[in-house]
Amino acid sequence: MKHLLLKPPICELLGIEYPIIQGGMVFLSTAELVAAVSDAGGLGVLTSNHQPDWVREQIRLTRRLTDKPFGINVTLISPFVKEIMEIVLEERIPIVTTGGGDPSVYVPELKAAGLKVMPVVSSVAHAKRLEKLGIDAVVAEGMESGAHIGELTTMALVPQVVDSVKIPVVAAGGIADGRGLVAALALGAQAVQMGTRFICAEECGAHPKFKQRLLDSDNRTTVVVRLSKGRPMRCLRNEKTEEFLAAERSGASKEGYPFEEIYLGMVEGEVNGGLMMAGQSVGLIKETKTAKEIIDVIFALAHLGLERSLRKPI
């Protein structure tokens, strides 16, 4: 029997069966993966880091592949962010997550259109300010996550955000299995968001070389590089990250955003010359599975963990 703690209110809010949200991974969260996650009972989330026409095609393809709820992640540093937001409103994507910046200017229009808004934040202050704008939930993402990170760990950030807002909180950063889900619930979160774990889903379009590099990784494999304006980003260590780190030590600044390097590493499989964003949970990922298998195993182990932790002592 499913444990009641594994069916928190956010599941009804988002129309999902399991409190598992797939992170909107740059270039990788395409219709095939998103539909598979949503069909498996989680919430699939599309990437929007492409040309606007591509994003619209992916939205419509996702709708052909699944009749379950799904969302879209809008990266606010995208050069196409305004066009993407217009498409989101026109296509009426039911759930919108945001990352890489402050979504305040877009929240009123998204809410007026009846969409659910769930920004990613890395601080209590940001969560509290966005709550006042009427967002529906917030993703508290610790520095263990892949891609852009803040300064606080998931263990420190999540309970502080939970204590500071009244809306549901989703925990993200360093979570890849059922133990992480149970831990997030214990911290007061109502769901988890995972990106790195779904890179090794069979439906994910990550290059096989990238997937294999991730499977071969351990707890020391990731490194944080700093982009222009000092923005930190966690990636798998390789020749390209060493280049970034060397520039940082010399006081130089990598200008612009490295979309090309990220695409080369994650989609084209240039595992030395590109950037491969991944979180510290990489050491927990040992095999490729379907999205359904990933979610089923996580949920089953979380259920078992809760049963054991709540069992009365003899």
Stockholm file with secondary structure:
# STOCKHOLM 1.0

chainA/1-314         MKHLLLKPPICELLGIEYPIIQGGMVFLSTAELVAAVSDAGGLGVLTSNHQPDWVREQIRLTRRLTDKPFGINVTLISPFVKEIMEIVLEERIPIVTTGGGDPSVYVPELKAAGLKVMPVVSSVAHAKRLEKLGIDAVVAEGMESGAHIGELTTMALVPQVVDSVKIPVVAAGGIADGRGLVAALALGAQAVQMGTRFICAEECGAHPKFKQRLLDSDNRTTVVVRLSKGRPMRCLRNEKTEEFLAAERSGASKEGYPFEEIYLGMVEGEVNGGLMMAGQSVGLIKETKTAKEIIDVIFALAHLGLERSLRKPI
#=GR chainA/1-314 SS CCCGGGSCHHHHHHTCSSSEEECCCTTTCCHHHHHHHHHTTSBEEECCCSCHHHHHHHHHHHHHHCSSCEEEEEETTSTTHHHHHHHHHHHTCSEEEEESSCCTTTHHHHHHTTCEEEEEESSHHHHHHHHTTTCSCEEEECTTSSEECCSSCHHHHHHHHHHHCSSCEEEESSCCSHHHHHHHHHTTCSEEEESHHHHTBTTCCCCHHHHHHHHTCCTTCEEEEECGGGCEEEEECSHHHHHHHHHHHTTCCCCSCCHHHHHHHHTSCCTTTSCCBCCGGGGGCCSCBCHHHHHHHHHHHHHHHHHHHHSCCC
#=GC SS_cons         CCCGGGSCHHHHHHTCSSSEEECCCTTTCCHHHHHHHHHTTSBEEECCCSCHHHHHHHHHHHHHHCSSCEEEEEETTSTTHHHHHHHHHHHTCSEEEEESSCCTTTHHHHHHTTCEEEEEESSHHHHHHHHTTTCSCEEEECTTSSEECCSSCHHHHHHHHHHHCSSCEEEESSCCSHHHHHHHHHTTCSEEEESHHHHTBTTCCCCHHHHHHHHTCCTTCEEEEECGGGCEEEEECSHHHHHHHHHHHTTCCCCSCCHHHHHHHHTSCCTTTSCCBCCGGGGGCCSCBCHHHHHHHHHHHHHHHHHHHHSCCC
//
